[in-house]
Amino acid sequence: MSSSSHYTSAGNFISAVQGSVDPRTGLFNLRLPLANIHANGLTGPALSLTLMYSPLSTANPTGFGIGFRLNLSQYDNNTGQLLLSTGEEYRVDSNGRVKQQKLKTFVFKKADKNTYQVIHKSGLIERLSLRSGEIYVPTQIASAEGRRLHLSWDSQFSPASLTQVTDDDGHILCAVVYPDKNSDFTRFTHLPDSVDLSYKIIFEFINDRLKSVTSDAVDPALVWF
């Protein structure tokens, strides 16, 4: 069975979403914080951008290594797979109904031909747009007060890969550069236009598997293998 067709709700519990070994399944899941993003002069919305790892994934969908993806919601129109930023996973039937949703903590609905919305109980609204193939990714995250984050994507990848997050004022809050013919690493930069607050995280790979992570958020830089 391919990773794209596999579905389990085992991850929809706190023990799985927090990371480490899930005592119910015995599977190791990891959450690696990248940046706490605060938009629009600290008035919101906020985004705690995190790298998530699942041993059930055998693909490198977002350029961070096999099994890794960012904690951003996405919807696959082909399979009906809905991944939430919380780490929860659901299936959506042909009528747009979310299966096995025990608690009504969010509403998933189609806004127009190329857009879906995830409306959270907190009032946060994620706008998912078609950017590559049949994968819908968040292009806008709005707070209950109407303030927004804007997410840009590189559609040459499938699914599309995040390249930049900005706020309503046009400030670049983070930027991501992926491997190409000139480099074999992914570089994540927090607040690239800030001299005092900016930092970089470098991800290096061997055969699409994450080999090392280097962060210069502190001096000397921290390296994980």
Buried (B, 14 or more C-beta within 10 A) or exposed (E): EEEBEEBEBBBBBEBBBEBEEBEEBEBEBBBBEBBEBBBBEEEBBBBEBBBBBBEBBEBBBBBBBBBBBBBBBBBBEEBBBBBBBBBBBBBBEEEEEBEEBEEEEBEBEBEEEEBBBBBBEEEBBBBBBBBBBEBBBBBBBBBEEEBBBBBBBBBEBEBBBBBBBBBBEEBBBBBBBBBEEEEEBBBBBBBEEEEEEBBBBBBBBEEEEBBEBBBEBEEEEEEEE
